[in-house]
Amino acid sequence: MEALDFGARFRTITSTVPVIPYDSGNVRSVELPRSFLYRNIAIRLTGQINSGGAGAYTNNPESPLGLISKLELVADGRKILWTAAGRDLYRFCHLMRGVSTELNPPVVTANQANAFSASFVIDNSAIRMQLPADSLFDPREYEKIELRVTWGTVSAISNGGTAPSIVTATTQLEVQVQQTTVGVEHVAFNRIIQFDEQIVTATSSNFTFNVPRSGLLAGILLRADHQPTANVPTPTDTLVNFVTLKSDNSFNHVDRAGWNLLKARNVAEFQFFRQLPDATAGLPALGSNTGFTVGYAYIDLTEDGLMTSALNTLALNVLQLIFDVNITGLTSPIILRASYLFYEPIRPLVAGQ
């Protein structure tokens, strides 16, 4: 028998690119390599917040993720491969990989600069699908690939205290791109993330989002916030009672799924522990919320990792998310957000796909 050539198939390259420095309230970007196919992009936010004096500030929920107001992968300055807030990208990573990654808010100490950090991985491959290489991103078709961040201000990470401020010199995004040198012949899709959000002003049984038609819809990450403290988005599980996903005004793909049971399914189906308020992992307690992190739920539209089971929105006239919402006890503004996970066909879809 012919001897095996061990190591001959090694093809993974991890490229570190220049950091993106913090720029309060502004947009900054870094150019990414155009050499090989992207499997994923790893992000790490590090920095410091200056307490500004003896008055102690309070960390916002999910701090410091709010500092990443929006993150985008952009080709040729116009084609957006994915766009989402740092909070939602962190939760997508939590879902797809079954574990919550680094999330360290600053320790509140007066009269000094306090460090914080957070990290997550953004996939371009079809992670959790049977053939992840179906959606590797080929950057060689474009003249320029950018990772673009819209930075939040200090109010996105903390509130109160004596005028806290972000230490600009030490706050940044570290970026690593994981690539593979082969596989372009298998790539059929781009993995796309789009989002929409609306302000909820009244209790309703028919609060509706019109879902974009951008290819095969694999899942929807839902997030509900209200603001009991001024300008502090706080996740809540009391806003949404039921969720329906309806196409062409007649067929219910999801029919009045209860919010808490949907979250409990997330834990069972994606095999992760609930993240507790102190950021540790623990088993859900009986009689309490037994689901995904407070304020979030995920609708999975695929079956057994088959790309053919995702919902082909290109074949639909109308697709709507319909919520039964109750704003009792919540403080305005109350925001409901949906982040859509699509697989955009690179080649035309044929019958059965």
BALOBA-1460 file (C-alpha; in Angstrom, 3 decimals):
// residues 353
<rec num="1" residu="m" x="0.000" y="0.000" z="0.000"/>
<rec num="2" residu="e" x="1.087" y="3.544" z="-0.694"/>
<rec num="3" residu="a" x="2.368" y="5.379" z="2.353"/>
<rec num="4" residu="l" x="0.244" y="8.216" z="3.740"/>
<rec num="5" residu="d" x="1.755" y="11.667" z="3.349"/>
<rec num="6" residu="f" x="0.895" y="13.070" z="6.773"/>
<rec num="7" residu="g" x="0.563" y="16.829" z="6.880"/>
<rec num="8" residu="a" x="0.116" y="17.165" z="3.132"/>
<rec num="9" residu="r" x="-3.381" y="18.572" z="3.545"/>
<rec num="10" residu="f" x="-2.442" y="21.311" z="6.026"/>
<rec num="11" residu="r" x="-4.117" y="24.400" z="4.603"/>
<rec num="12" residu="t" x="-5.170" y="26.728" z="7.454"/>
<rec num="13" residu="i" x="-3.603" y="30.173" z="7.702"/>
<rec num="14" residu="t" x="-4.285" y="32.590" z="10.559"/>
<rec num="15" residu="s" x="-3.464" y="36.183" z="9.658"/>
<rec num="16" residu="t" x="-3.225" y="38.993" z="12.204"/>
<rec num="17" residu="v" x="-4.029" y="42.413" z="10.788"/>
<rec num="18" residu="p" x="-3.449" y="45.904" z="12.264"/>
<rec num="19" residu="v" x="-5.614" y="46.805" z="15.253"/>
<rec num="20" residu="i" x="-8.537" y="49.203" z="14.910"/>
<rec num="21" residu="p" x="-8.024" y="52.052" z="17.430"/>
<rec num="22" residu="y" x="-10.909" y="53.455" z="19.444"/>
<rec num="23" residu="d" x="-12.508" y="56.618" z="18.045"/>
<rec num="24" residu="s" x="-15.515" y="57.659" z="20.134"/>
<rec num="25" residu="g" x="-18.729" y="57.797" z="18.092"/>
<rec num="26" residu="n" x="-16.906" y="57.494" z="14.760"/>
<rec num="27" residu="v" x="-16.316" y="54.846" z="12.074"/>
<rec num="28" residu="r" x="-12.881" y="53.252" z="11.669"/>
<rec num="29" residu="s" x="-11.801" y="50.371" z="9.457"/>
<rec num="30" residu="v" x="-8.908" y="48.079" z="8.615"/>
<rec num="31" residu="e" x="-8.139" y="46.427" z="5.291"/>
<rec num="32" residu="l" x="-8.157" y="42.621" z="5.356"/>
<rec num="33" residu="p" x="-6.069" y="40.205" z="3.237"/>
<rec num="34" residu="r" x="-7.329" y="39.120" z="-0.191"/>
<rec num="35" residu="s" x="-5.230" y="35.989" z="-0.446"/>
<rec num="36" residu="f" x="-7.296" y="32.935" z="0.510"/>
<rec num="37" residu="l" x="-10.820" y="31.875" z="1.493"/>
<rec num="38" residu="y" x="-12.148" y="33.148" z="4.846"/>
<rec num="39" residu="r" x="-13.349" y="30.616" z="7.401"/>
<rec num="40" residu="n" x="-13.892" y="33.113" z="10.225"/>
<rec num="41" residu="i" x="-12.741" y="36.370" z="11.782"/>
<rec num="42" residu="a" x="-11.836" y="36.514" z="15.478"/>
<rec num="43" residu="i" x="-12.368" y="39.794" z="17.358"/>
<rec num="44" residu="r" x="-11.008" y="40.899" z="20.727"/>
<rec num="45" residu="l" x="-11.986" y="44.205" z="22.306"/>
<rec num="46" residu="t" x="-9.549" y="45.464" z="24.947"/>
<rec num="47" residu="g" x="-9.258" y="48.785" z="26.686"/>
<rec num="48" residu="q" x="-9.666" y="50.838" z="29.818"/>
<rec num="49" residu="i" x="-12.227" y="53.190" z="31.294"/>
<rec num="50" residu="n" x="-11.115" y="56.057" z="33.516"/>
<rec num="51" residu="s" x="-13.381" y="56.504" z="36.511"/>
<rec num="52" residu="g" x="-12.826" y="60.259" z="36.391"/>
<rec num="53" residu="g" x="-12.856" y="60.712" z="40.158"/>
<rec num="54" residu="a" x="-14.075" y="59.257" z="43.426"/>
<rec num="55" residu="g" x="-17.639" y="58.757" z="42.219"/>
<rec num="56" residu="a" x="-18.103" y="55.132" z="41.166"/>
<rec num="57" residu="y" x="-19.847" y="54.450" z="37.843"/>
<rec num="58" residu="t" x="-22.081" y="51.448" z="37.070"/>
<rec num="59" residu="n" x="-21.417" y="48.937" z="34.280"/>
<rec num="60" residu="n" x="-24.140" y="48.652" z="31.671"/>
<rec num="61" residu="p" x="-25.577" y="45.183" z="30.936"/>
<rec num="62" residu="e" x="-23.266" y="43.125" z="28.690"/>
<rec num="63" residu="s" x="-20.478" y="45.666" z="29.173"/>
<rec num="64" residu="p" x="-18.170" y="46.251" z="27.329"/>
<rec num="65" residu="l" x="-19.879" y="44.886" z="24.178"/>
<rec num="66" residu="g" x="-21.948" y="48.059" z="23.723"/>
<rec num="67" residu="l" x="-18.757" y="49.869" z="22.745"/>
<rec num="68" residu="i" x="-18.949" y="48.015" z="19.392"/>
<rec num="69" residu="s" x="-22.034" y="49.804" z="18.103"/>
<rec num="70" residu="k" x="-21.804" y="48.090" z="14.708"/>
<rec num="71" residu="l" x="-19.334" y="45.802" z="12.954"/>
<rec num="72" residu="e" x="-19.377" y="45.143" z="9.201"/>
<rec num="73" residu="l" x="-17.474" y="43.121" z="6.613"/>
<rec num="74" residu="v" x="-17.467" y="45.274" z="3.474"/>
<rec num="75" residu="a" x="-16.280" y="44.435" z="-0.049"/>
<rec num="76" residu="d" x="-15.279" y="47.222" z="-2.470"/>
<rec num="77" residu="g" x="-16.787" y="49.808" z="-0.146"/>
<rec num="78" residu="r" x="-20.351" y="48.832" z="-1.063"/>
<rec num="79" residu="k" x="-21.200" y="45.130" z="-0.665"/>
<rec num="80" residu="i" x="-21.876" y="44.333" z="2.995"/>
<rec num="81" residu="l" x="-21.322" y="40.660" z="3.784"/>
<rec num="82" residu="w" x="-22.546" y="40.995" z="7.343"/>
<rec num="83" residu="t" x="-23.556" y="43.832" z="9.649"/>
<rec num="84" residu="a" x="-24.523" y="43.544" z="13.314"/>
<rec num="85" residu="a" x="-23.937" y="45.031" z="16.758"/>
<rec num="86" residu="g" x="-21.183" y="43.635" z="18.949"/>
<rec num="87" residu="r" x="-23.777" y="42.339" z="21.416"/>
<rec num="88" residu="d" x="-25.519" y="40.298" z="18.724"/>
<rec num="89" residu="l" x="-22.308" y="38.966" z="17.155"/>
<rec num="90" residu="y" x="-21.249" y="37.787" z="20.620"/>
<rec num="91" residu="r" x="-24.570" y="35.931" z="21.022"/>
<rec num="92" residu="f" x="-24.297" y="34.364" z="17.544"/>
<rec num="93" residu="c" x="-20.895" y="33.033" z="18.602"/>
<rec num="94" residu="h" x="-22.411" y="31.807" z="21.877"/>
<rec num="95" residu="l" x="-25.122" y="29.946" z="19.965"/>
<rec num="96" residu="m" x="-23.028" y="28.422" z="17.208"/>
<rec num="97" residu="r" x="-20.172" y="27.292" z="19.446"/>
<rec num="98" residu="g" x="-22.124" y="26.315" z="22.559"/>
<rec num="99" residu="v" x="-20.136" y="28.452" z="24.992"/>
<rec num="100" residu="s" x="-20.040" y="32.098" z="26.017"/>
<rec num="101" residu="t" x="-16.570" y="33.473" z="25.356"/>
<rec num="102" residu="e" x="-14.552" y="36.184" z="27.118"/>
<rec num="103" residu="l" x="-16.712" y="38.968" z="28.563"/>
<rec num="104" residu="n" x="-14.964" y="40.979" z="31.274"/>
<rec num="105" residu="p" x="-16.531" y="44.306" z="32.285"/>
<rec num="106" residu="p" x="-14.292" y="46.807" z="34.068"/>
<rec num="107" residu="v" x="-13.962" y="46.398" z="37.806"/>
<rec num="108" residu="v" x="-15.475" y="49.579" z="39.226"/>
<rec num="109" residu="t" x="-12.613" y="51.258" z="41.078"/>
<rec num="110" residu="a" x="-12.505" y="55.002" z="41.658"/>
<rec num="111" residu="n" x="-9.589" y="57.228" z="40.669"/>
<rec num="112" residu="q" x="-7.912" y="54.878" z="38.224"/>
<rec num="113" residu="a" x="-8.104" y="53.372" z="34.720"/>
<rec num="114" residu="n" x="-9.964" y="50.049" z="34.855"/>
<rec num="115" residu="a" x="-9.396" y="47.377" z="32.211"/>
<rec num="116" residu="f" x="-12.088" y="45.540" z="30.216"/>
<rec num="117" residu="s" x="-12.126" y="42.919" z="27.449"/>
<rec num="118" residu="a" x="-14.434" y="40.804" z="25.295"/>
<rec num="119" residu="s" x="-13.908" y="38.406" z="22.414"/>
<rec num="120" residu="f" x="-15.934" y="36.423" z="19.887"/>
<rec num="121" residu="v" x="-15.614" y="34.667" z="16.525"/>
<rec num="122" residu="i" x="-17.609" y="35.676" z="13.424"/>
<rec num="123" residu="d" x="-18.006" y="32.816" z="10.990"/>
<rec num="124" residu="n" x="-17.995" y="33.017" z="7.211"/>
<rec num="125" residu="s" x="-18.249" y="29.243" z="6.912"/>
<rec num="126" residu="a" x="-21.577" y="27.471" z="7.377"/>
<rec num="127" residu="i" x="-20.844" y="26.477" z="10.962"/>
<rec num="128" residu="r" x="-23.175" y="23.801" z="12.421"/>
<rec num="129" residu="m" x="-24.196" y="22.787" z="8.889"/>
<rec num="130" residu="q" x="-23.176" y="19.432" z="7.397"/>
<rec num="131" residu="l" x="-20.870" y="21.068" z="4.841"/>
<rec num="132" residu="p" x="-19.335" y="24.202" z="6.411"/>
<rec num="133" residu="a" x="-17.207" y="24.775" z="3.279"/>
<rec num="134" residu="d" x="-20.406" y="25.573" z="1.343"/>
<rec num="135" residu="s" x="-20.062" y="29.212" z="2.388"/>
<rec num="136" residu="l" x="-16.368" y="30.063" z="2.674"/>
<rec num="137" residu="f" x="-15.892" y="33.681" z="1.600"/>
<rec num="138" residu="d" x="-13.633" y="34.247" z="-1.411"/>
<rec num="139" residu="p" x="-12.083" y="37.742" z="-1.105"/>
<rec num="140" residu="r" x="-10.196" y="37.464" z="-4.408"/>
<rec num="141" residu="e" x="-13.262" y="38.520" z="-6.377"/>
<rec num="142" residu="y" x="-13.002" y="42.035" z="-4.933"/>
<rec num="143" residu="e" x="-10.446" y="44.817" z="-5.029"/>
<rec num="144" residu="k" x="-10.720" y="45.673" z="-1.332"/>
<rec num="145" residu="i" x="-12.050" y="43.958" z="1.809"/>
<rec num="146" residu="e" x="-12.587" y="45.987" z="4.982"/>
<rec num="147" residu="l" x="-13.613" y="45.305" z="8.531"/>
<rec num="148" residu="r" x="-15.487" y="48.433" z="9.574"/>
<rec num="149" residu="v" x="-16.428" y="49.316" z="13.171"/>
<rec num="150" residu="t" x="-18.780" y="52.040" z="14.366"/>
<rec num="151" residu="w" x="-17.556" y="52.881" z="17.840"/>
<rec num="152" residu="g" x="-19.922" y="53.697" z="20.692"/>
<rec num="153" residu="t" x="-19.327" y="56.373" z="23.302"/>
<rec num="154" residu="v" x="-18.568" y="55.891" z="26.991"/>
<rec num="155" residu="s" x="-22.328" y="55.864" z="27.749"/>
<rec num="156" residu="a" x="-22.543" y="52.524" z="25.909"/>
<rec num="157" residu="i" x="-20.404" y="50.871" z="28.557"/>
<rec num="158" residu="s" x="-21.150" y="52.680" z="31.825"/>
<rec num="159" residu="n" x="-23.408" y="55.174" z="33.540"/>
<rec num="160" residu="g" x="-23.263" y="57.378" z="36.611"/>
<rec num="161" residu="g" x="-20.123" y="58.221" z="38.499"/>
<rec num="162" residu="t" x="-17.949" y="61.275" z="37.974"/>
<rec num="163" residu="a" x="-17.622" y="61.721" z="34.209"/>
<rec num="164" residu="p" x="-15.997" y="58.376" z="33.304"/>
<rec num="165" residu="s" x="-14.148" y="58.270" z="29.982"/>
<rec num="166" residu="i" x="-12.638" y="55.686" z="27.654"/>
<rec num="167" residu="v" x="-8.835" y="55.646" z="27.619"/>
<rec num="168" residu="t" x="-8.332" y="56.148" z="23.884"/>
<rec num="169" residu="a" x="-4.649" y="55.204" z="23.830"/>
<rec num="170" residu="t" x="-5.280" y="51.655" z="25.098"/>
<rec num="171" residu="t" x="-8.722" y="50.809" z="23.651"/>
<rec num="172" residu="q" x="-8.805" y="48.873" z="20.400"/>
<rec num="173" residu="l" x="-10.042" y="45.892" z="18.410"/>
<rec num="174" residu="e" x="-7.593" y="43.072" z="17.741"/>
<rec num="175" residu="v" x="-8.423" y="41.101" z="14.584"/>
<rec num="176" residu="q" x="-7.374" y="37.667" z="13.291"/>
<rec num="177" residu="v" x="-8.579" y="36.217" z="9.990"/>
<rec num="178" residu="q" x="-8.577" y="32.434" z="9.634"/>
<rec num="179" residu="q" x="-8.223" y="31.367" z="6.001"/>
<rec num="180" residu="t" x="-7.941" y="28.146" z="4.016"/>
<rec num="181" residu="t" x="-5.937" y="27.684" z="0.829"/>
<rec num="182" residu="v" x="-8.286" y="25.258" z="-0.942"/>
<rec num="183" residu="g" x="-12.013" y="24.689" z="-1.378"/>
<rec num="184" residu="v" x="-13.192" y="27.375" z="-3.781"/>
<rec num="185" residu="e" x="-14.772" y="24.707" z="-6.012"/>
<rec num="186" residu="h" x="-17.176" y="23.827" z="-3.178"/>
<rec num="187" residu="v" x="-18.298" y="27.334" z="-2.254"/>
<rec num="188" residu="a" x="-21.917" y="28.019" z="-3.206"/>
<rec num="189" residu="f" x="-23.041" y="30.648" z="-0.678"/>
<rec num="190" residu="n" x="-22.002" y="33.768" z="1.182"/>
<rec num="191" residu="r" x="-22.981" y="33.803" z="4.869"/>
<rec num="192" residu="i" x="-24.907" y="37.052" z="5.381"/>
<rec num="193" residu="i" x="-26.096" y="38.742" z="8.589"/>
<rec num="194" residu="q" x="-28.606" y="41.610" z="8.346"/>
<rec num="195" residu="f" x="-30.590" y="43.284" z="11.110"/>
<rec num="196" residu="d" x="-33.712" y="45.343" z="11.690"/>
<rec num="197" residu="e" x="-35.038" y="46.990" z="14.830"/>
<rec num="198" residu="q" x="-38.188" y="48.801" z="15.833"/>
<rec num="199" residu="i" x="-39.370" y="50.785" z="18.834"/>
<rec num="200" residu="v" x="-42.359" y="49.229" z="20.612"/>
<rec num="201" residu="t" x="-44.759" y="51.882" z="21.914"/>
<rec num="202" residu="a" x="-47.863" y="49.871" z="22.823"/>
<rec num="203" residu="t" x="-49.010" y="46.394" z="23.795"/>
<rec num="204" residu="s" x="-49.976" y="44.489" z="20.639"/>
<rec num="205" residu="s" x="-50.719" y="40.982" z="19.403"/>
<rec num="206" residu="n" x="-49.660" y="41.871" z="15.849"/>
<rec num="207" residu="f" x="-46.327" y="43.729" z="16.024"/>
<rec num="208" residu="t" x="-44.749" y="42.998" z="12.636"/>
<rec num="209" residu="f" x="-41.324" y="42.946" z="10.985"/>
<rec num="210" residu="n" x="-41.070" y="42.499" z="7.219"/>
<rec num="211" residu="v" x="-38.213" y="40.034" z="6.766"/>
<rec num="212" residu="p" x="-35.798" y="40.786" z="3.883"/>
<rec num="213" residu="r" x="-35.559" y="38.297" z="1.018"/>
<rec num="214" residu="s" x="-31.820" y="37.733" z="0.719"/>
<rec num="215" residu="g" x="-31.401" y="34.015" z="0.046"/>
<rec num="216" residu="l" x="-31.723" y="30.973" z="2.290"/>
<rec num="217" residu="l" x="-32.829" y="32.016" z="5.793"/>
<rec num="218" residu="a" x="-31.161" y="29.749" z="8.348"/>
<rec num="219" residu="g" x="-32.104" y="31.484" z="11.588"/>
<rec num="220" residu="i" x="-33.153" y="34.663" z="13.385"/>
<rec num="221" residu="l" x="-31.601" y="36.057" z="16.567"/>
<rec num="222" residu="l" x="-34.116" y="38.110" z="18.558"/>
<rec num="223" residu="r" x="-33.227" y="40.699" z="21.189"/>
<rec num="224" residu="a" x="-35.528" y="42.749" z="23.451"/>
<rec num="225" residu="d" x="-34.327" y="45.824" z="25.378"/>
<rec num="226" residu="h" x="-35.824" y="48.565" z="27.501"/>
<rec num="227" residu="q" x="-34.156" y="51.438" z="29.360"/>
<rec num="228" residu="p" x="-34.971" y="51.655" z="33.093"/>
<rec num="229" residu="t" x="-31.907" y="53.915" z="33.391"/>
<rec num="230" residu="a" x="-31.518" y="56.748" z="30.888"/>
<rec num="231" residu="n" x="-29.651" y="55.635" z="27.752"/>
<rec num="232" residu="v" x="-28.879" y="52.178" z="29.173"/>
<rec num="233" residu="p" x="-30.301" y="49.345" z="27.011"/>
<rec num="234" residu="t" x="-31.256" y="46.539" z="29.390"/>
<rec num="235" residu="p" x="-32.284" y="43.084" z="28.109"/>
<rec num="236" residu="t" x="-35.744" y="41.900" z="29.139"/>
<rec num="237" residu="d" x="-37.679" y="38.635" z="28.851"/>
<rec num="238" residu="t" x="-41.079" y="40.185" z="29.616"/>
<rec num="239" residu="l" x="-41.659" y="42.090" z="26.350"/>
<rec num="240" residu="v" x="-42.377" y="39.203" z="23.963"/>
<rec num="241" residu="n" x="-45.067" y="36.635" z="24.708"/>
<rec num="242" residu="f" x="-45.228" y="34.772" z="21.390"/>
<rec num="243" residu="v" x="-43.424" y="34.765" z="18.018"/>
<rec num="244" residu="t" x="-44.847" y="33.811" z="14.604"/>
<rec num="245" residu="l" x="-43.034" y="33.561" z="11.262"/>
<rec num="246" residu="k" x="-45.513" y="33.694" z="8.378"/>
<rec num="247" residu="s" x="-44.973" y="33.570" z="4.609"/>
<rec num="248" residu="d" x="-47.309" y="34.812" z="1.869"/>
<rec num="249" residu="n" x="-49.972" y="35.678" z="4.478"/>
<rec num="250" residu="s" x="-51.008" y="32.064" z="4.892"/>
<rec num="251" residu="f" x="-48.310" y="29.616" z="6.029"/>
<rec num="252" residu="n" x="-46.901" y="29.709" z="9.568"/>
<rec num="253" residu="h" x="-43.342" y="28.379" z="9.664"/>
<rec num="254" residu="v" x="-43.281" y="29.275" z="13.376"/>
<rec num="255" residu="d" x="-46.746" y="29.373" z="14.946"/>
<rec num="256" residu="r" x="-47.011" y="31.409" z="18.179"/>
<rec num="257" residu="a" x="-43.844" y="30.039" z="19.773"/>
<rec num="258" residu="g" x="-43.756" y="31.028" z="23.453"/>
<rec num="259" residu="w" x="-40.702" y="33.180" z="24.294"/>
<rec num="260" residu="n" x="-39.510" y="31.288" z="27.372"/>
<rec num="261" residu="l" x="-40.031" y="27.845" z="25.834"/>
<rec num="262" residu="l" x="-38.223" y="29.017" z="22.688"/>
<rec num="263" residu="k" x="-35.282" y="30.056" z="24.896"/>
<rec num="264" residu="a" x="-35.342" y="26.712" z="26.711"/>
<rec num="265" residu="r" x="-35.188" y="24.954" z="23.316"/>
<rec num="266" residu="n" x="-32.121" y="27.038" z="22.497"/>
<rec num="267" residu="v" x="-30.318" y="25.638" z="25.543"/>
<rec num="268" residu="a" x="-31.239" y="22.049" z="24.659"/>
<rec num="269" residu="e" x="-30.606" y="22.262" z="20.918"/>
<rec num="270" residu="f" x="-27.423" y="24.343" z="20.992"/>
<rec num="271" residu="q" x="-26.030" y="22.589" z="24.079"/>
<rec num="272" residu="f" x="-24.942" y="25.452" z="26.251"/>
<rec num="273" residu="f" x="-25.346" y="26.543" z="29.832"/>
<rec num="274" residu="r" x="-27.260" y="29.674" z="30.667"/>
<rec num="275" residu="q" x="-25.024" y="32.656" z="31.386"/>
<rec num="276" residu="l" x="-25.777" y="34.029" z="34.833"/>
<rec num="277" residu="p" x="-25.785" y="37.766" z="35.659"/>
<rec num="278" residu="d" x="-22.231" y="37.581" z="37.004"/>
<rec num="279" residu="a" x="-21.063" y="36.134" z="33.641"/>
<rec num="280" residu="t" x="-20.460" y="32.653" z="35.095"/>
<rec num="281" residu="a" x="-22.085" y="29.571" z="33.583"/>
<rec num="282" residu="g" x="-24.588" y="27.562" z="35.562"/>
<rec num="283" residu="l" x="-27.481" y="25.148" z="35.298"/>
<rec num="284" residu="p" x="-30.934" y="26.754" z="35.079"/>
<rec num="285" residu="a" x="-32.902" y="26.637" z="38.315"/>
<rec num="286" residu="l" x="-36.372" y="25.108" z="38.483"/>
<rec num="287" residu="g" x="-39.130" y="27.693" z="38.522"/>
<rec num="288" residu="s" x="-36.952" y="30.413" z="36.999"/>
<rec num="289" residu="n" x="-36.151" y="31.422" z="33.441"/>
<rec num="290" residu="t" x="-34.615" y="28.242" z="32.055"/>
<rec num="291" residu="g" x="-33.500" y="29.607" z="28.723"/>
<rec num="292" residu="f" x="-30.869" y="31.512" z="26.796"/>
<rec num="293" residu="t" x="-29.280" y="34.719" z="28.150"/>
<rec num="294" residu="v" x="-31.870" y="37.273" z="29.312"/>
<rec num="295" residu="g" x="-33.335" y="39.294" z="26.447"/>
<rec num="296" residu="y" x="-32.364" y="36.899" z="23.638"/>
<rec num="297" residu="a" x="-33.984" y="34.017" z="21.756"/>
<rec num="298" residu="y" x="-33.051" y="32.224" z="18.523"/>
<rec num="299" residu="i" x="-35.327" y="30.768" z="15.853"/>
<rec num="300" residu="d" x="-33.567" y="27.921" z="14.022"/>
<rec num="301" residu="l" x="-34.984" y="27.207" z="10.563"/>
<rec num="302" residu="t" x="-32.670" y="24.380" z="9.456"/>
<rec num="303" residu="e" x="-32.972" y="20.644" z="9.873"/>
<rec num="304" residu="d" x="-30.070" y="18.270" z="10.610"/>
<rec num="305" residu="g" x="-27.521" y="20.726" z="9.234"/>
<rec num="306" residu="l" x="-28.909" y="20.521" z="5.703"/>
<rec num="307" residu="m" x="-28.591" y="23.657" z="3.594"/>
<rec num="308" residu="t" x="-31.571" y="22.443" z="1.548"/>
<rec num="309" residu="s" x="-33.773" y="22.756" z="4.649"/>
<rec num="310" residu="a" x="-33.213" y="26.516" z="5.094"/>
<rec num="311" residu="l" x="-36.120" y="28.748" z="4.067"/>
<rec num="312" residu="n" x="-35.735" y="29.967" z="0.468"/>
<rec num="313" residu="t" x="-36.943" y="33.556" z="0.797"/>
<rec num="314" residu="l" x="-36.337" y="34.197" z="-2.910"/>
<rec num="315" residu="a" x="-39.329" y="31.976" z="-3.653"/>
<rec num="316" residu="l" x="-41.663" y="33.991" z="-1.386"/>
<rec num="317" residu="n" x="-43.673" y="37.139" z="-1.989"/>
<rec num="318" residu="v" x="-43.948" y="38.135" z="1.691"/>
<rec num="319" residu="l" x="-42.233" y="36.937" z="4.859"/>
<rec num="320" residu="q" x="-43.174" y="38.432" z="8.223"/>
<rec num="321" residu="l" x="-42.140" y="38.106" z="11.859"/>
<rec num="322" residu="i" x="-45.197" y="38.722" z="14.022"/>
<rec num="323" residu="f" x="-44.857" y="39.322" z="17.762"/>
<rec num="324" residu="d" x="-47.317" y="39.318" z="20.629"/>
<rec num="325" residu="v" x="-45.797" y="42.015" z="22.877"/>
<rec num="326" residu="n" x="-46.703" y="43.478" z="26.259"/>
<rec num="327" residu="i" x="-44.955" y="46.652" z="27.463"/>
<rec num="328" residu="t" x="-46.395" y="46.565" z="31.012"/>
<rec num="329" residu="g" x="-43.686" y="47.411" z="33.539"/>
<rec num="330" residu="l" x="-41.109" y="48.339" z="30.886"/>
<rec num="331" residu="t" x="-39.507" y="51.752" z="30.445"/>
<rec num="332" residu="s" x="-39.325" y="53.526" z="27.080"/>
<rec num="333" residu="p" x="-37.670" y="53.383" z="24.691"/>
<rec num="334" residu="i" x="-38.461" y="49.686" z="24.256"/>
<rec num="335" residu="i" x="-36.572" y="48.161" z="21.339"/>
<rec num="336" residu="l" x="-37.116" y="44.850" z="19.561"/>
<rec num="337" residu="r" x="-34.310" y="43.747" z="17.252"/>
<rec num="338" residu="a" x="-34.034" y="40.888" z="14.751"/>
<rec num="339" residu="s" x="-30.720" y="39.747" z="13.228"/>
<rec num="340" residu="y" x="-31.187" y="37.470" z="10.206"/>
<rec num="341" residu="l" x="-28.727" y="34.727" z="9.245"/>
<rec num="342" residu="f" x="-28.839" y="34.133" z="5.484"/>
<rec num="343" residu="y" x="-26.901" y="32.045" z="3.007"/>
<rec num="344" residu="e" x="-26.794" y="34.083" z="-0.178"/>
<rec num="345" residu="p" x="-26.449" y="31.921" z="-3.315"/>
<rec num="346" residu="i" x="-23.364" y="32.691" z="-5.384"/>
<rec num="347" residu="r" x="-24.791" y="30.599" z="-8.215"/>
<rec num="348" residu="p" x="-28.503" y="30.480" z="-9.175"/>
<rec num="349" residu="l" x="-30.582" y="28.123" z="-7.074"/>
<rec num="350" residu="v" x="-31.891" y="25.039" z="-8.859"/>
<rec num="351" residu="a" x="-34.950" y="22.932" z="-8.095"/>
<rec num="352" residu="g" x="-34.737" y="21.274" z="-4.695"/>
<rec num="353" residu="q" x="-32.278" y="23.755" z="-3.154"/>
